[in-house]
Amino acid sequence: MTLDATDKKLLYLLQTDCKKTTKELSLKLNLSVTAVYERIKKLEREGIIDKYVVLLNHSKIDKGFVVFCHLKLVQHTKEFIDTFEKQVVQLKEVLECHHVSGDYDYILKIVVKDMEAYRTFLVTKLTTLEHIGSTHSTFMISEVKNSTVVEV
């Protein structure tokens, strides 16, 4: 699907506030409510709009301690990778898991209450997963930028 300028503007508006009504969007885009509705449905059908979510303030729900954990597997076999990935997606503390190149195999973004909670998570959950060779944890001092808006 080729996106025109109106689609791009619509996607930007939805990414910044997806609770805007089709009427509000139509006023910003100079389109009819029906035209906006049809564009949104098409973007959803095409898979460009994947889902709608609510972003929480982590510190207000006692999950303000953010850790980036670099992780190495003991081997890079398909079996070890598949097993690790199936297990890590089950950990609710892990918000993101990226298979990466370089010195480590994966980078995890983990949120917990505090250092004690992270230690408990590390000892009782993360390091009990199969095929982990080593971990290296980096703790967030402050968040300079965190955006979910993708420029199209």
Disulfide bonds with the S-S distance in Angstrom:
none
